[in-house]
Amino acid sequence: MKKLIFTVLLLGSLSAAVFAQEASEADTSENPWKEIGQQGMKALKETGKFFKDAGIEIGSTVKEGVKSAVASEKCYGEWVYKGKSTKTVISCNSDGTMLIEQKTGLETQYWKGVYTVALNTITFSVKESGTKTLFSSKSEQADENWLLLYTVQEDEVSMKIISSQIPADKDGTKFSKGIIFTKNKSFRRNTE
C-alpha cells in the first residue's frame, strides 16, 4: 500500500513537472490555454490508466486470496477413520451442517451442529450431543465450539484432522496428534 501511495505521488509530481515544462515551451501566440488544457487532459488520462491497471492487479490478488480462503469445498463430504473397534465419521455438508460420529459395535456417540471454515481451520459449533444404540437414544443440547485443523491431501481422498476437542474414541485414539481420514467412496463419485 505504501508503494502504491508513493507511486501515485511520484506520478503526480512527474505529470506536474512535464505539464509545467510543456506549458512554458508552448506557443504563447494565439491561445496558450488550449495547449495547457490538452497537456492537462493527457496527464489525467495517463493517471487514469495507471489507476485502472493498478486496480486490475489488486483485484486479481484479492481474487487469489479469496480462492485460498474459500477452500471449504475441499472439506465437504463424509470422512472416515477406522480404528481397531471404533469408526469415526466426520460429515461436512455443503449447507453448513456438520456431524461427528464415533461408532463402536451397536453404540454411536455423536455431535451435531454447524461449521465455518477459514483457511485450514474448521470451527464446529456443537449444538447437540448424544448416544444411540439399537434400542435407545439419549441426546442433550450443547453450546460448544471445537477447532479442527485440517489438510486435504493432493489426491483429495485423504484429510488429516488435528483437534484436541474431539473426544478420544473407545480405542483410545487421540485426535490431538493428527489422524488421517479417508473420504467415503460415495462422496468421491459425487465430486469427480
Disulfide bonds with the S-S distance in Angstrom:
none
